[in-house]
């Protein structure tokens, strides 16, 4: 008798799931009779045929401006100066340079989002005693970290 109730319950649950899924499909599918009866809009009738568009595009050739621009002769000294100026511009806007790899990273607003090498640099320079975990951060620790980040930014090695 228990097996009968179990089988009946499984069949009933399967039927309910089937009906619910079928109702969702019907609700999401648009009603075809309404779509067929809808009048065509004037905007679709006034569209130019594609062959006309292709012919007008063929009449006016597209010019590549990049191909027309002639490169000027660049002095190697000015080129390296330009590269140095871009590096300096990047470094001015609150960023740090990893002296080991040359990677430039922005100074994070919070210690949580700081890159690993920034955290290690803070410890190496003696600005922090250790690398803090996220659950160890509080108001006093965050203030100490922000001050250490500003001191790290002032060091010539990380500019």
KOLKE-809151 format. One record per residue (C-alpha): z negated, y negated, x; residue in one letter. Coordinates in nm, 3 decimals. Each point is the difference from the previous one (the first is absolute). Layout:
N
@pz->Z py->Y px->X code->a
...
END
This chain:
159
@pz->0.000 py->0.000 px->0.000 code->x
@pz->-0.080 py->-0.240 px->0.286 code->x
@pz->0.341 py->0.065 px->0.154 code->x
@pz->0.166 py->-0.095 px->-0.328 code->x
@pz->-0.182 py->-0.338 px->-0.011 code->x
@pz->0.085 py->-0.064 px->0.364 code->x
@pz->0.371 py->0.069 px->-0.053 code->x
@pz->0.007 py->-0.212 px->-0.318 code->x
@pz->-0.170 py->-0.289 px->0.182 code->x
@pz->0.248 py->0.014 px->0.291 code->x
@pz->0.295 py->0.002 px->-0.241 code->x
@pz->-0.144 py->-0.294 px->-0.197 code->x
@pz->-0.059 py->-0.206 px->0.317 code->x
@pz->0.352 py->0.073 px->0.122 code->x
@pz->0.142 py->-0.109 px->-0.337 code->x
@pz->-0.198 py->-0.328 px->0.006 code->x
@pz->0.121 py->-0.078 px->0.354 code->x
@pz->0.359 py->0.077 px->-0.104 code->x
@pz->-0.019 py->-0.233 px->-0.301 code->x
@pz->-0.153 py->-0.285 px->0.199 code->x
@pz->0.266 py->0.024 px->0.273 code->x
@pz->0.278 py->0.020 px->-0.260 code->x
@pz->-0.129 py->-0.315 px->-0.175 code->x
@pz->-0.004 py->-0.190 px->0.331 code->x
@pz->0.361 py->0.100 px->0.065 code->x
@pz->0.109 py->-0.118 px->-0.346 code->x
@pz->-0.183 py->-0.330 px->0.038 code->x
@pz->0.153 py->-0.074 px->0.340 code->x
@pz->0.360 py->0.092 px->-0.095 code->x
@pz->0.189 py->-0.280 px->-0.183 code->x
@pz->0.122 py->0.071 px->-0.350 code->x
@pz->0.373 py->0.075 px->0.032 code->x
@pz->0.086 py->-0.114 px->-0.353 code->x
@pz->-0.144 py->-0.345 px->0.066 code->x
@pz->0.188 py->-0.028 px->0.330 code->x
@pz->0.333 py->0.102 px->-0.156 code->x
@pz->-0.036 py->-0.249 px->-0.288 code->x
@pz->-0.076 py->-0.297 px->0.228 code->x
@pz->0.290 py->-0.250 px->0.017 code->x
@pz->0.161 py->-0.069 px->0.334 code->x
@pz->-0.125 py->-0.322 px->0.152 code->x
@pz->0.236 py->-0.288 px->0.073 code->x
@pz->-0.111 py->-0.005 px->0.362 code->x
@pz->0.148 py->0.342 px->0.068 code->x
@pz->0.334 py->-0.095 px->-0.160 code->x
@pz->0.041 py->-0.315 px->0.213 code->x
@pz->-0.033 py->0.181 px->0.333 code->x
@pz->0.314 py->-0.015 px->0.215 code->x
@pz->0.162 py->0.332 px->0.078 code->x
@pz->-0.083 py->0.139 px->0.341 code->x
@pz->0.362 py->-0.005 px->0.110 code->x
@pz->0.004 py->-0.380 px->-0.038 code->x
@pz->-0.312 py->-0.026 px->0.211 code->x
@pz->0.148 py->0.219 px->0.270 code->x
@pz->0.321 py->-0.207 px->0.011 code->x
@pz->-0.191 py->-0.330 px->0.030 code->x
@pz->-0.215 py->0.144 px->0.277 code->x
@pz->0.310 py->0.110 px->0.189 code->x
@pz->0.145 py->-0.353 px->-0.019 code->x
@pz->-0.305 py->-0.164 px->0.166 code->x
@pz->-0.084 py->0.189 px->0.317 code->x
@pz->-0.364 py->0.011 px->0.101 code->x
@pz->-0.063 py->-0.145 px->0.342 code->x
@pz->-0.270 py->0.124 px->0.226 code->x
@pz->-0.186 py->-0.304 px->0.134 code->x
@pz->-0.169 py->0.206 px->0.268 code->x
@pz->0.339 py->0.092 px->0.146 code->x
@pz->0.110 py->-0.365 px->0.001 code->x
@pz->-0.302 py->-0.125 px->0.193 code->x
@pz->0.073 py->-0.004 px->0.371 code->x
@pz->-0.297 py->0.071 px->0.223 code->x
@pz->-0.079 py->-0.271 px->0.253 code->x
@pz->-0.042 py->0.085 px->0.363 code->x
@pz->-0.373 py->0.046 px->0.046 code->x
@pz->-0.175 py->-0.071 px->0.325 code->x
@pz->-0.236 py->0.289 px->0.086 code->x
@pz->-0.278 py->-0.247 px->0.082 code->x
@pz->0.021 py->-0.165 px->-0.343 code->x
@pz->0.009 py->0.341 px->-0.166 code->x
@pz->-0.327 py->0.107 px->0.163 code->x
@pz->-0.149 py->-0.339 px->-0.084 code->x
@pz->0.097 py->0.049 px->-0.363 code->x
@pz->-0.161 py->0.344 px->-0.002 code->x
@pz->-0.315 py->-0.143 px->0.157 code->x
@pz->-0.007 py->-0.275 px->-0.265 code->x
@pz->0.021 py->0.254 px->-0.281 code->x
@pz->-0.280 py->0.204 px->0.156 code->x
@pz->-0.212 py->-0.314 px->0.029 code->x
@pz->0.074 py->-0.092 px->-0.360 code->x
@pz->-0.111 py->0.343 px->-0.113 code->x
@pz->-0.318 py->-0.017 px->0.206 code->x
@pz->-0.100 py->-0.342 px->-0.136 code->x
@pz->-0.027 py->0.116 px->-0.359 code->x
@pz->-0.324 py->0.200 px->0.025 code->x
@pz->0.130 py->0.309 px->0.166 code->x
@pz->-0.108 py->0.215 px->0.290 code->x
@pz->0.207 py->0.175 px->0.262 code->x
@pz->-0.095 py->0.343 px->0.125 code->x
@pz->0.014 py->-0.030 px->0.381 code->x
@pz->0.062 py->0.374 px->0.040 code->x
@pz->0.296 py->0.042 px->-0.235 code->x
@pz->0.114 py->-0.356 px->-0.068 code->x
@pz->-0.045 py->0.046 px->-0.376 code->x
@pz->-0.071 py->-0.321 px->-0.190 code->x
@pz->-0.228 py->0.028 px->-0.303 code->x
@pz->-0.137 py->-0.260 px->-0.234 code->x
@pz->-0.374 py->-0.062 px->0.004 code->x
@pz->-0.129 py->0.176 px->-0.312 code->x
@pz->-0.208 py->-0.173 px->-0.266 code->x
@pz->-0.237 py->0.293 px->-0.014 code->x
@pz->-0.112 py->0.246 px->0.262 code->x
@pz->0.103 py->0.288 px->-0.223 code->x
@pz->0.369 py->-0.089 px->0.036 code->x
@pz->-0.010 py->-0.062 px->0.376 code->x
@pz->0.215 py->0.225 px->0.214 code->x
@pz->-0.175 py->0.254 px->0.215 code->x
@pz->0.094 py->-0.170 px->0.328 code->x
@pz->-0.153 py->-0.328 px->-0.120 code->x
@pz->-0.327 py->0.177 px->-0.077 code->x
@pz->0.007 py->0.170 px->0.341 code->x
@pz->0.078 py->-0.331 px->0.173 code->x
@pz->-0.303 py->-0.162 px->-0.164 code->x
@pz->-0.220 py->0.271 px->0.148 code->x
@pz->0.173 py->-0.002 px->0.342 code->x
@pz->-0.046 py->-0.375 px->0.037 code->x
@pz->-0.368 py->0.029 px->-0.092 code->x
@pz->0.035 py->-0.210 px->-0.315 code->x
@pz->-0.132 py->0.284 px->-0.217 code->x
@pz->-0.235 py->0.277 px->0.099 code->x
@pz->0.199 py->0.275 px->-0.182 code->x
@pz->0.271 py->0.069 px->-0.254 code->x
@pz->-0.148 py->-0.027 px->-0.347 code->x
@pz->0.074 py->0.231 px->-0.289 code->x
@pz->0.091 py->-0.140 px->-0.341 code->x
@pz->-0.330 py->0.099 px->-0.159 code->x
@pz->-0.193 py->-0.183 px->0.274 code->x
@pz->0.154 py->-0.340 px->-0.076 code->x
@pz->-0.217 py->-0.264 px->-0.164 code->x
@pz->-0.011 py->-0.383 px->-0.005 code->x
@pz->-0.171 py->-0.040 px->0.338 code->x
@pz->0.225 py->0.256 px->0.168 code->x
@pz->0.315 py->-0.158 px->-0.145 code->x
@pz->-0.104 py->-0.342 px->0.128 code->x
@pz->-0.062 py->0.147 px->0.345 code->x
@pz->0.341 py->0.173 px->-0.008 code->x
@pz->0.185 py->-0.316 px->-0.106 code->x
@pz->-0.162 py->-0.193 px->0.285 code->x
@pz->0.099 py->0.278 px->0.243 code->x
@pz->0.359 py->-0.008 px->-0.128 code->x
@pz->0.019 py->-0.375 px->0.064 code->x
@pz->-0.135 py->0.050 px->0.352 code->x
@pz->0.255 py->0.278 px->0.059 code->x
@pz->0.275 py->-0.231 px->-0.118 code->x
@pz->-0.112 py->-0.260 px->0.255 code->x
@pz->0.037 py->0.244 px->0.291 code->x
@pz->0.323 py->-0.052 px->0.198 code->x
@pz->0.049 py->0.376 px->0.037 code->x
@pz->0.057 py->0.044 px->-0.376 code->x
@pz->0.229 py->-0.301 px->-0.062 code->x
END
